[in-house]
């Protein structure tokens, strides 16, 4: 049924777009080319999701690109739709007016239709080109975002301490080893004291990370590398043959993280000590609002942490911070999350605008937020999922410097 609804919607869009092409050109070959491209894109999508059943619910490269090409095509035609609908309303109103009052055609419909078609196509070309750029360039356009956070109670030994956060690797989506090697080098060039990874190493299966173990093992930080699990790491989106097979997959992922050099925290804490002072790293398993896994146990993870310890919490889903962390009796100075990817699509102009459709779902979806003297950074993600690209929301490497604020009398 859903495929029937999809095809009906697509055909309606196709008919409207056909009007644009027909109005702007008399070449039947361009019209035929438009039809062929549309048939190929839709046909490939239907094949990948209905004929290719071997991969089950796993989103393979082929399925991701099938979705990506469809989204790109749909964006082009959806962007045209408001112009043509508006024009049709005007034409209908003009026709009714002329019929009732016997007026002449004051709207010069043919020339007006061509102008509107040209305008619609020109506007639609912008998101269309952006979606294509996002698929072939934007998804590997890594950005280093740097923040300085000040705290009164930061231990003096950690004044100037640098944290690099990465999140949402989604190794099963990678298709360019050179770009990933470049990103690893970029992380190492930050020369941070510690590297913290906040979950979603794979899309579905631990085996996705095997080709990338050597690359990520090159990550370096003098105080170590620590990690937690994200919702995709548990294998919940795969139709396993048995519960044992699923458990083995999770254990394989844990082993891979150890091989890479990550200290995986499963509702646990660690301490980093300098000059007789320390900060606590607290790592919870995934906890997400709604239907997401709620394996995170904040109380268990912090049972060895003292109330006056400076605490950095790793929790994959930012909704955990909103619903559980901020009002916890412990004061978690800094929480590091990911999960949202910034939806891999949006508009960000520093100091002016920051928007993505994901903001309708998550209150805290990208960047630094503060509540009750506690901060959270929501990383936009290292990799990508589903749509094999990024537009406006680029892959992120976060560097946070902790500073001890100077009290003034």
DABEL-V726865 format. One record per backbone hydrogen bond with DSSP energy under -0.5 kcal/mol. CO is the residue of the C=O (numbers start at 1). NH is the residue of the N-H. If there is no record, write none. Layout:
co=(CO	CO)
nh=(NH	NH)
This chain:
co=(1	2	3	4	5	6	7	8	9	10	11	12	13	14	15	16	17	18	19	20	21	26	27	28	29	30	31	32	33	34	35	36	37	38	39	40	41	42	43	44	45	46	46	47	47	51	53	55	58	60	61	62	63	64	64	65	66	67	68	69	70	71	72	73	74	75	76	77	78	80	80	81	82	83	84	85	86	87	88	89	90	91	92	93	94	95	96	97	98	104	108	109	110	111	112	113	114	115	116	117	118	119	120	121	123	123	124	125	126	127	128	129	130	131	132	133	133	134	134	137	138	138	140	143	143	144	145	147	149	151	151	155	156	158	161	162	162	163	163	164	165	166	167	168	170	171	176	177	178	179	180	181	182	183	184	185	186	187	188	192	193	194	195	196	197	199	200	200	201	205	206	207	207	209	209	210	212	213	215	216	221	224	225	226	227	230	231	232	235	238	242	243	244	245	246	247	248	249	250	251	252	253	254	255	256	257	257	261	262	263	264	265	268	270	271	272	274	277	278	279	280	280	281	282	283	283	286	286	289	293	297	298	300	302	306	309	310	311	311	312	313	313	314	316	316	317	317	318	319	320	320	321	325	330	331	333	334	335	336	337	338	338	340	341	342	344	347	349	349	353	355	356	357	358	358	363	367	369	371	374	375	376	376	377	377	378	379	381	385	386	387	391	392	395	397	398	399	399	400	400	401	402	402	403	403	405)
nh=(5	6	7	8	9	10	11	12	13	14	15	16	17	18	19	20	21	22	23	24	25	28	31	32	33	34	35	36	37	38	39	40	41	42	43	44	45	46	47	48	49	50	51	51	52	53	56	58	60	64	65	66	67	68	388	69	70	71	72	73	74	75	76	77	78	79	80	81	82	83	84	85	86	87	88	89	90	91	92	93	94	95	96	97	98	99	100	101	102	106	112	113	114	115	116	117	118	119	120	121	122	123	124	125	126	127	128	129	130	131	132	133	134	135	136	137	138	139	390	140	141	395	142	145	397	146	399	401	403	154	405	158	159	161	402	193	194	165	400	196	398	198	382	383	173	174	180	181	182	183	184	185	186	187	188	189	190	190	191	222	223	164	226	166	228	168	169	170	171	208	209	210	211	212	213	213	216	217	218	219	224	195	263	197	265	233	234	235	238	240	246	247	248	249	250	251	252	253	254	255	256	257	258	259	260	261	262	225	264	227	266	267	283	281	273	279	277	274	310	272	282	312	270	314	267	268	295	296	292	288	301	302	303	305	309	311	280	313	334	282	315	336	284	318	338	320	321	322	323	324	325	326	328	332	333	375	313	377	315	379	318	340	343	344	345	391	355	352	353	349	347	359	360	361	362	365	378	376	374	371	335	369	378	337	379	367	341	396	387	388	389	346	394	143	145	165	147	401	163	402	149	160	161	151	405	407)
